[in-house]
Every structure is written in C-alpha cells, then in structure tokens.
Amino acid sequence: MDRHERLSAMLELLGQRGRVEIEDLAAGLTVSAATIRRDLDHLAEQQLLTRTRGGAVVNNVSYELPLRYKSGRRAPEKSKIAHCAATLVAQGDVVGLNGGTTTTEVARALATRGDLARTSDGRTLTVVTNALNIANELAVRQNIKLVVTGGVARPQSFELTGPLATRVLGDIGLDILFLGVDAFDPDTGAYAHHEGEASINALMVQRATKVVVVADSSKLGRHAFTRICPLSGINALVTDSGAPADVITAFQSAGISVHQV
C-alpha cells in the first residue's frame, strides 16, 4: 500500500468510526506508529481531521473524501467502466459529464477516441461539464469542443455548483449524460453526498436525451444524503463485474440497460 492509498484508507476509517487511534492504525495498515503520526499531521494541515494526543477525530464539517483521495480507489474497475461507456458515444454527440473519479476516466477515454474527431459535415464531439478537473484535461484536446458551466467550485469534488451553473445548463441539450454518483439504488434512484451537486446533476439529467450512470459496484444498492433523480430518469448503468447478481437483476427489472465489464 502506497502513501496515497494509506491516506485514503485512514480517512475512510475515520469517517466510519469518528475517531482513530495511532496504534490501531499502525497495526491495521502494517506501518510504524511514526509513519501514522506523520500522515495524521499531514491530513490535519489540510483540515481534513483534528489531531488528538493519541490519534485523530473527525472535523466539525460534514465528512466526505476529497476527490484527490478517491482517485486511487478501484482504479482498474473505473478504467474498464470508462472505456465501455465511451463506446456508447457517436460522432457529433453532445456529451455531459458531471464531476467524479469515474467520469474523469470517461473523459480520458473519449479524448483518445480518434474516430470521434469530426463528422463528415464538420461537427466535432462536444463535452459539457461542471467539473474543473475534467475541463482542465480536455481544454488541450483540439478534437473536442469544450463547454464549462459557471458556478462556485467545491474543493472536495472540483464541481461547479449554484445559480451560475444552472443558467448555462438551462440553454443546453445533451445527447448523452454520463452521471457519476455516490450511490445508486434499484428502487429509489441516484444519489450524491452534497445537495448543491445533486441539484446541478439533476438539471443535467433533465437536459439529456439519454442518461447513463457510471458507477463501480461498491456504490450499488446504496443511498446517500441527497437524491439526484428517481430511477425513471436513468436509461442505463455501466458497472464492473463485482456487482451482486440480485442487484443487477433488480436494475434490469426496472428497465435499466446494464453493461458489466
């Protein structure tokens, strides 16, 4: 386990327990207590936790893993999901991407598809996103027309939210939206941790002809703080082979087209 993975694991444990002890972390992560102390000090400097004498406790802000610590989790699954999702895009499509590690991988997969460069009538692939990190990666791709919403940036996810974002999205139509979620339940729909992101994501769903949830199996059959949209707003799901068979069957029974990789 490298340091990036260790920090992510420590934050996740802290989110589950509310408090962690140095000795317990050292034993569980098979590193020295001195290493754990340095890691906790590093996370405290970024205001992601509060240090105590023997460990750390959660901050007085709502807990959510920052995007930079999520990126290393289930990376192989997310890459496979992204490449499968990219095959659903046709030349000249207007593609929506909200924020998240999986949608970031979708953006990278689209950028490497040379066959999407330009249609016979001169139209290029258009990507509409409210995620600053995705925009940063695609801005240098001359084969992609990039549209970025306005809004206020969230440091946790790099997503732009608020009224400025809704003004732009209200005038745009999307052929296909790849929707990154924090949870996706076969009975009640798609969820996000943050209400501002859920609101913008919901508007993107409304503006799209086809909505495809891209989510690894750990997010299926779960709920989060705020619902983005009910199941009726989703057309398809791209997930990994680790998804439980009963959950996949439930999505299919509800009319969702499921692609497993």
Residue pairs with C-beta under 8 A, 6 or more apart in sequence:
1 9
1 29
1 30
3 39
4 69
4 72
5 72
5 73
6 29
6 31
6 39
7 39
7 42
7 43
7 69
8 65
8 69
8 70
8 72
8 73
9 29
10 20
10 25
10 29
10 36
10 39
10 40
10 43
11 43
11 48
11 49
11 65
11 69
12 65
13 20
13 25
13 28
14 20
14 49
14 56
14 57
14 58
14 63
15 58
15 63
15 64
15 65
18 57
18 58
19 52
19 55
19 56
19 57
19 58
20 55
20 56
21 54
21 55
22 33
22 36
22 37
22 40
22 54
22 55
23 33
23 54
24 55
25 36
25 55
26 32
26 33
26 35
26 36
29 36
40 49
40 51
40 55
40 56
41 51
43 49
43 56
44 50
44 51
44 56
47 59
48 59
48 66
49 56
49 57
49 58
49 59
50 56
50 57
50 58
50 59
50 60
62 193
64 156
64 193
64 194
65 156
66 155
66 156
66 157
67 99
67 100
67 101
67 133
67 156
67 157
67 158
70 101
71 101
71 104
73 101
74 216
74 218
74 240
77 216
77 217
77 240
77 242
77 261
78 101
78 102
78 105
78 216
79 105
80 240
80 261
81 102
81 105
81 106
81 214
81 215
81 216
81 238
81 239
81 240
81 261
82 102
82 105
82 106
82 108
82 109
82 214
83 109
83 261
84 238
84 259
84 261
85 106
85 109
85 178
85 212
85 214
85 238
85 259
86 106
86 109
86 110
86 113
88 176
88 212
88 236
88 238
89 95
89 110
89 113
89 116
89 125
89 176
90 116
90 175
91 115
91 116
91 118
91 119
91 123
91 125
92 119
92 121
92 123
92 124
92 125
93 116
93 125
93 126
93 175
93 176
94 126
94 128
94 172
94 173
94 174
94 175
94 176
95 110
95 125
95 126
95 127
95 128
95 174
95 175
95 176
95 177
95 178
96 127
96 128
96 129
96 174
96 176
96 177
96 178
96 204
96 207
96 208
97 103
97 106
97 107
97 127
97 128
97 129
97 131
97 134
97 177
97 178
97 180
98 129
98 130
98 131
98 159
98 177
98 178
98 179
98 180
98 197
98 200
98 201
98 204
99 129
99 130
99 131
99 133
99 134
99 157
99 158
99 159
99 180
99 197
100 131
100 157
100 180
100 181
101 180
102 180
102 214
102 215
102 216
103 131
103 134
103 178
103 179
103 180
103 214
104 131
104 133
104 134
104 137
106 178
106 214
107 127
107 129
107 134
107 137
107 138
108 137
110 116
110 125
110 127
110 144
111 137
111 138
111 141
111 143
111 144
114 143
116 125
116 143
117 124
117 125
117 143
118 124
118 143
124 143
124 144
124 145
125 143
125 144
125 145
126 144
126 145
126 146
126 147
127 134
127 138
127 144
127 145
127 146
127 147
128 147
128 148
128 149
128 169
128 172
128 174
128 204
129 135
129 138
129 146
129 147
129 148
129 149
130 148
130 149
130 151
130 159
130 160
130 161
130 165
130 169
130 200
130 204
131 157
131 158
131 159
131 160
132 148
132 153
132 158
132 159
132 160
133 158
134 158
135 146
135 148
138 144
138 146
139 146
147 168
147 172
148 160
149 160
149 164
149 165
149 168
149 169
149 200
150 160
150 164
150 165
150 167
150 168
151 159
151 160
151 161
151 162
151 163
151 164
151 165
151 200
152 160
152 161
152 162
152 164
153 159
153 160
154 160
154 161
154 194
154 196
154 197
156 194
157 194
157 197
159 197
159 200
160 200
161 194
161 196
161 197
161 199
161 200
162 196
162 200
165 200
165 203
166 199
166 200
166 203
169 200
169 203
169 204
169 207
170 203
170 207
172 207
173 207
173 208
173 209
174 204
174 207
174 208
174 209
175 208
175 209
175 210
176 208
176 209
176 210
176 211
176 212
177 204
177 205
177 207
177 208
177 210
177 211
177 212
178 212
178 214
179 190
179 201
179 204
179 205
179 211
179 212
179 213
179 214
179 228
179 234
180 214
180 215
181 190
181 191
181 192
181 213
181 215
181 219
181 224
181 228
182 191
182 192
182 193
182 219
182 224
183 190
183 191
183 219
183 222
183 223
183 224
184 190
184 191
184 213
184 215
184 219
184 220
184 221
184 222
184 237
185 191
185 220
185 221
185 222
185 223
185 231
186 220
186 221
186 231
186 247
186 250
186 251
186 253
186 254
186 256
187 231
187 250
187 254
188 223
188 227
188 230
188 231
189 227
189 228
189 229
189 230
189 231
189 232
189 233
189 234
190 201
190 213
190 227
190 228
190 229
190 231
190 233
190 234
191 198
191 222
191 223
191 224
191 225
191 226
191 227
191 228
192 198
192 201
192 224
192 225
192 226
192 228
193 224
193 225
193 226
194 225
194 226
195 225
195 226
198 225
198 226
198 227
198 228
201 228
201 229
202 228
202 229
205 211
205 228
205 229
205 233
205 234
206 233
210 235
210 236
211 229
211 233
211 234
211 235
211 236
212 234
212 235
212 236
212 237
212 238
213 234
213 236
213 237
213 238
214 237
214 238
214 239
215 237
215 238
215 239
216 239
216 240
216 242
217 239
217 240
217 241
217 242
217 243
217 244
220 239
220 243
220 244
220 247
220 251
221 244
221 247
221 250
231 254
231 256
234 256
235 256
235 257
236 256
236 257
236 258
236 259
237 251
237 256
237 257
237 258
237 259
238 259
238 261
239 248
239 258
239 259
239 260
239 261
240 260
240 261
241 260
241 261
243 260
248 258
248 260
251 258
252 258
